[in-house]
Amino acid sequence: MKPFLKKSLFAITFQLLVASLLFSQTNESWQASKETVERLSKNQTEFNYYEEKVPAYTLPDALTTIKGQKITSKKEWEKLRRPELLELFTTQVYGRVPNTPYKTEFKIIKEDPNAMNGTATLKLVDIIISANAKSLTIHLGLFTPNKIKQPVPAFLLVCNRPPAENIDFTREKKSEFWPAEEVIARGYAVAAFYNGDVDPDKHDDFQDGIHALLDTKRNAESWGTLAAWAWGASRCLDYLETDKAIAADKVAVIGHSRGGKTALWAGATDERFAMICSNEAGCGGTSLARRKYGESIDRINKAFPHWFCTNYKNYSNRENEMPFDMHQLMALIAPRALYVAAASDDLWADPKGQYLALYHSLPAYQLYDKNTRLPEAMPPLNTPVRNGQVAYHVRDGAHNLTLKDWNFYMDHADVVLKKGK
């Protein structure tokens, strides 16, 4: 064989080998990096980041009632099991909203049909809640695309960060946390409200925010701050239902971290939300508590006792005694669209535990579509896995809501919210 042919064959073989290795690596199931695990574990023993130290556990079945009845149809799910689970998470985790009567008023404070260089219309809406001679205002900002005339699907962000830097409605300051221009360009409306408008995120005796209007006598089942923020998201949806530019039956609620927990509970309690995007919600939201990986129930109850109802403290360091886990919370979203996301460096929120929670919620989705499936193994990094209404990704990087996350969410929304358009 001629020398140049030998070199060419060697080069081709080498390239094929490299390509094969790269393909194999990029299609491997995600695992936490050893460096990150060691860094987070250094000089502390309270929180576990080692997969081999995750204890054996048995999850409560999403489709078996408290009395032991196995649910086999969506009719039984909707009549028996779903209400049972919703009550369980209400009384044991997030708390019950009081039945105090209130009034809601919408005021359009500003309307600009030439926002974003003429590509969008901006509306600033004050949502005024009144009760017991007191009032509270939620400031909602909404951009709708000008190039689309029929009602469009919308994303509603629960913003848990300083609004001036993250949801600036003037667009003088832009943030990937709320990439309004990119969402408009994809053909969606995009709205946001600051969670602090509804209830301040602080340890208190629930004497301010919406609690000052609606609370009467508090007990162990009374709602915490997460439930208050979720309630606020529903009031924003109340307005969106009145706006003719919005397809009210195609609104996605999205949140990050504590906002991700809020979005999940908003979707569980308000079935008007067509899609729920829970970004890196972790403990008390999307990760399985029984894995005891990263943040624990004991720690979150000590650091943020106001987020939950008092009963949730009963499960601090007693995860295996819970009659529930977060896969059952996700099951409450069925059959609507649910997207759960994690970040590779955010082991505090347990990316694997978040994926497994979604995976174990699928029996509820299969009552509506038996073909809904996800692989038991996690997907590779930056590779969303989607099937039917459910989706998941683990993104490279730290705890954050980024444009990459948003693009993955919009890719899924293109399928589940825009179908039939």
C-alpha positions in Angstrom: 0.0 0.0 0.0 1.3 3.4 -0.9 2.4 5.6 2.0 0.0 8.4 1.4 -2.9 5.8 1.4 -1.7 4.4 4.7 -1.6 8.0 6.2 -5.1 8.7 4.8 -6.6 5.5 6.2 -4.9 6.2 9.5 -6.3 9.7 9.6 -9.8 8.6 8.7 -9.7 5.8 11.3 -8.4 8.3 14.0 -11.2 10.8 13.1 -13.8 8.1 13.3 -12.5 6.9 16.7 -12.5 10.5 18.0 -16.0 11.1 16.7 -17.1 7.8 18.3 -15.7 8.8 21.7 -17.2 12.3 21.5 -20.6 10.8 20.6 -20.4 8.4 23.5 -19.4 11.1 25.9 -22.1 13.5 24.8 -24.8 10.8 25.0 -23.9 9.6 28.5 -26.4 10.2 31.3 -25.5 13.2 33.3 -23.6 12.8 36.6 -22.4 15.3 39.1 -18.7 16.1 38.6 -16.4 14.7 41.2 -14.7 18.1 41.6 -18.0 19.8 42.4 -19.0 17.0 44.9 -15.6 17.3 46.7 -15.8 21.1 46.8 -19.3 21.2 48.3 -18.5 18.4 50.7 -15.3 19.9 52.0 -15.3 20.8 55.7 -19.0 19.9 56.2 -20.8 16.7 57.1 -24.4 18.0 57.4 -25.4 17.8 53.7 -24.8 14.8 51.4 -23.5 15.2 47.8 -22.3 11.7 47.3 -24.7 9.5 45.2 -23.4 6.4 46.9 -24.6 7.8 50.3 -28.2 8.3 49.2 -30.2 5.9 51.4 -32.5 3.2 50.2 -36.1 4.5 50.1 -39.6 3.6 49.0 -41.8 6.3 47.4 -45.5 6.4 48.1 -47.4 5.4 45.1 -49.0 8.3 43.2 -51.9 6.2 42.1 -52.8 4.5 45.4 -55.2 6.3 47.7 -54.8 6.6 51.4 -57.3 3.7 51.8 -55.3 1.6 49.5 -57.4 1.8 46.3 -55.4 1.6 43.1 -56.4 4.2 40.6 -56.8 2.9 37.1 -58.6 5.7 35.2 -58.5 9.4 34.8 -62.1 9.6 36.2 -60.9 7.9 39.4 -57.8 10.1 39.5 -59.9 13.3 39.2 -62.6 12.3 41.6 -60.5 10.5 44.3 -56.7 10.6 44.2 -56.0 14.1 42.8 -58.2 15.9 45.5 -56.7 13.7 48.2 -53.1 14.6 47.1 -54.0 18.3 46.7 -55.4 18.3 50.3 -52.3 16.6 51.6 -49.9 19.1 50.1 -52.2 21.9 51.2 -52.3 20.9 54.9 -48.8 19.5 55.2 -46.6 21.7 53.0 -47.8 24.9 51.5 -50.9 25.8 53.6 -54.5 26.7 53.0 -55.6 30.0 51.5 -58.2 31.6 53.8 -61.7 32.0 52.4 -61.9 35.7 53.3 -63.9 37.6 50.6 -61.9 40.1 48.5 -62.4 42.3 45.4 -60.2 42.5 42.4 -59.8 45.6 40.2 -57.6 46.0 37.1 -56.2 49.4 36.0 -54.2 49.9 32.9 -51.6 52.4 34.0 -49.7 52.6 30.7 -50.1 51.3 27.2 -47.4 51.6 24.5 -48.1 50.1 21.1 -44.5 50.9 19.9 -42.5 49.1 22.6 -39.3 47.2 21.6 -38.8 49.3 18.5 -42.4 48.7 17.4 -42.3 44.9 17.7 -44.5 44.7 20.8 -47.2 46.4 22.8 -46.5 47.1 26.4 -49.2 47.2 29.1 -48.6 48.1 32.7 -51.4 46.8 34.8 -52.2 47.4 38.5 -54.1 44.5 40.0 -55.7 45.9 43.1 -56.9 43.5 45.8 -59.2 44.9 48.5 -60.5 43.3 51.7 -61.3 44.5 55.2 -60.8 48.2 54.3 -57.2 47.4 53.1 -55.8 47.1 49.7 -52.7 45.6 48.0 -51.4 46.2 44.4 -49.6 43.7 42.2 -47.8 45.4 39.4 -48.0 43.3 36.2 -46.0 44.1 33.1 -47.1 42.5 29.8 -45.6 42.6 26.3 -47.5 41.2 23.4 -46.1 40.7 19.8 -47.4 43.2 17.3 -46.8 41.0 14.2 -49.4 38.3 15.3 -53.0 39.4 15.3 -54.8 36.4 16.8 -54.5 35.7 20.6 -51.1 34.3 21.5 -49.8 31.9 24.2 -48.1 33.7 27.0 -45.3 33.1 29.6 -45.9 34.6 33.1 -42.7 34.9 35.3 -42.9 34.8 39.0 -39.9 37.1 39.7 -38.1 36.5 43.0 -35.2 38.9 42.2 -35.0 42.7 42.4 -37.4 43.9 39.7 -35.5 46.9 38.5 -32.6 44.7 37.4 -34.5 41.6 36.2 -37.9 42.6 34.9 -37.4 46.2 33.8 -40.5 47.1 31.8 -38.7 50.1 30.2 -36.2 47.6 28.8 -33.3 50.0 29.7 -31.9 47.1 31.7 -32.1 43.7 30.2 -31.5 40.4 31.9 -31.5 36.8 30.7 -33.7 36.1 33.7 -36.6 37.6 31.7 -35.5 37.8 28.1 -38.6 39.6 26.9 -37.3 40.5 23.4 -36.4 36.9 22.7 -39.8 35.6 23.9 -41.6 38.2 21.7 -39.5 37.1 18.7 -40.6 33.5 19.2 -44.3 34.6 18.9 -45.3 34.6 22.6 -46.6 37.2 24.9 -44.4 37.6 28.0 -45.6 38.9 31.4 -44.0 39.3 34.9 -44.7 40.4 38.4 -42.6 40.8 41.5 -43.4 38.3 44.2 -42.7 40.9 46.9 -45.8 42.8 45.7 -47.9 40.0 47.0 -45.9 39.1 50.1 -42.5 40.2 51.4 -39.9 37.4 51.5 -39.0 37.7 55.2 -39.3 35.9 58.5 -42.3 37.6 60.1 -45.6 37.0 61.9 -47.6 37.3 58.7 -48.8 40.8 59.5 -48.1 42.4 56.1 -48.6 41.7 52.4 -51.6 39.7 51.4 -51.7 38.1 54.8 -52.6 41.5 56.3 -55.7 41.5 54.1 -56.9 38.0 54.1 -55.7 36.3 57.3 -57.9 36.0 60.3 -56.9 33.4 62.8 -53.7 31.4 61.8 -53.1 27.7 62.6 -50.7 24.9 61.6 -52.4 24.7 58.2 -52.4 28.4 57.4 -50.7 29.4 54.1 -47.1 30.4 53.9 -45.4 32.8 51.6 -45.0 30.3 48.7 -48.7 29.7 48.6 -49.3 33.5 48.8 -47.0 34.0 45.7 -48.8 31.2 43.9 -52.1 32.9 44.7 -50.7 36.1 43.3 -49.8 34.3 40.0 -53.4 33.3 39.8 -54.6 36.9 40.1 -52.3 37.8 37.3 -53.9 35.0 35.2 -57.3 36.6 36.1 -56.2 39.7 34.3 -54.6 37.8 31.3 -58.0 36.1 30.8 -59.5 39.5 30.1 -56.9 40.6 27.6 -58.0 39.9 24.0 -54.4 39.6 22.9 -53.8 36.6 25.1 -54.9 33.0 24.5 -56.0 32.5 28.0 -56.1 28.8 27.8 -52.4 28.7 26.8 -50.6 30.5 29.6 -47.4 29.1 31.0 -46.2 30.0 34.5 -42.5 30.0 35.1 -40.3 30.5 38.1 -36.7 30.0 39.3 -35.6 28.6 42.7 -38.2 29.8 45.2 -40.1 31.1 42.2 -39.9 27.5 40.7 -41.6 26.1 43.8 -44.2 28.8 43.5 -44.8 28.0 39.8 -45.3 24.3 40.7 -47.8 25.0 43.4 -49.6 27.6 41.3 -49.9 24.9 38.6 -51.1 22.3 41.1 -53.8 24.6 42.6 -54.9 26.5 39.5 -55.7 24.2 36.6 -56.1 27.2 34.2 -52.3 27.2 33.8 -51.6 25.2 30.6 -47.9 24.8 31.2 -45.6 24.9 34.3 -41.9 25.6 34.1 -40.2 24.9 37.4 -36.5 26.0 37.1 -34.1 24.6 39.8 -36.8 24.5 42.5 -35.0 21.8 44.5 -36.0 21.0 48.1 -39.7 21.8 48.9 -40.4 21.9 45.2 -39.1 19.4 42.6 -36.5 17.2 44.3 -37.3 14.0 46.1 -36.9 14.6 49.8 -36.3 10.9 50.6 -33.0 11.0 48.7 -31.5 13.3 51.4 -29.2 14.9 48.9 -28.3 18.6 49.0 -30.7 20.8 50.9 -32.9 19.1 53.5 -36.3 19.7 54.8 -34.8 20.5 58.2 -32.5 23.1 56.7 -35.2 24.8 54.6 -37.6 25.0 57.5 -34.9 26.7 59.6 -33.8 29.1 56.9 -37.2 29.9 55.4 -39.8 29.0 57.9 -42.3 31.5 56.4 -42.4 29.7 53.1 -44.5 26.8 54.3 -47.2 26.0 56.7 -46.2 25.1 60.2 -47.1 21.4 59.7 -44.2 21.0 57.3 -41.8 21.2 60.2 -43.1 17.9 61.4 -41.0 16.2 58.6 -37.7 17.8 59.5 -35.2 14.8 59.6 -38.3 12.5 59.2 -38.5 12.3 55.4 -39.3 8.6 55.3 -42.4 9.3 57.5 -43.9 11.7 55.0 -47.1 10.3 53.4 -46.0 12.1 50.2 -43.0 13.1 48.1 -42.6 15.6 45.3 -43.3 13.2 42.5 -46.9 13.3 43.7 -46.9 17.1 43.6 -45.8 16.9 39.9 -48.6 14.4 39.3 -51.1 17.1 40.2 -50.1 18.9 37.0 -51.3 16.1 34.8 -52.4 16.1 32.0 -51.1 19.7 31.5 -47.6 20.5 30.3 -44.8 20.3 32.9 -41.1 21.2 32.4 -38.6 20.6 35.2 -35.1 21.9 34.9 -31.8 21.7 36.8 -28.2 23.0 36.6 -25.1 20.9 36.6 -23.4 22.9 39.4 -26.5 23.3 41.5 -26.2 20.1 43.6 -27.9 21.9 46.5 -31.1 21.4 44.5 -30.3 17.8 43.5 -30.6 17.6 39.7 -31.0 13.8 39.8 -33.7 14.0 42.5 -35.6 16.5 40.3 -35.4 14.2 37.3 -36.5 11.1 39.3 -39.5 13.1 40.8 -40.6 13.9 37.3 -40.0 10.3 36.2 -42.1 8.9 39.0 -45.0 11.3 38.3 -45.6 9.7 34.9 -48.2 7.2 36.0 -50.6 10.1 36.4 -49.8 11.3 32.9 -50.2 7.8 31.5 -53.9 7.8 32.7 -54.4 10.4 29.9 -51.8 9.3 27.4 -50.5 5.7 27.9 -47.6 6.5 25.6 -46.0 9.1 27.9 -42.6 7.8 28.6 -39.2 9.0 29.8 -36.0 7.0 30.2 -35.2 6.1 33.8 -31.6 7.3 33.3 -31.0 11.1 33.2 -30.4 12.7 29.8 -27.0 14.1 28.9 -26.0 17.7 29.8 -27.8 20.4 27.8 -29.9 17.7 26.1 -33.6 18.2 26.9 -35.7 15.0 27.0 -39.3 15.5 26.0 -42.3 13.2 25.6 -45.9 14.2 25.3 -46.6 16.9 27.9 -43.5 16.4 30.1 -39.9 17.6 29.6 -36.6 17.9 31.6 -33.1 19.3 31.1 -30.0 19.7 33.1 -28.0 22.8 31.9 -24.3 23.4 32.4 -23.5 26.1 35.0 -24.7 27.5 38.2 -28.1 28.1 39.9 -29.8 30.6 37.6 -32.5 31.2 35.0 -30.7 31.8 31.7 -31.6 32.4 28.0 -30.6 28.8 27.3 -33.2 27.6 29.8 -35.8 29.9 28.3 -35.1 28.6 24.8 -35.6 25.0 25.9 -38.9 26.0 27.6 -40.0 27.8 24.4 -39.1 24.7 22.3 -41.4 22.6 24.4 -44.1 25.3 24.3 -43.9 25.3 20.5 -45.2 21.8 20.7 -47.7 21.8 23.5 -49.0 25.4 23.4 -48.9 26.2 19.7 -50.4 23.0 18.5 -53.5 23.5 16.4 -52.6 27.1 15.6 
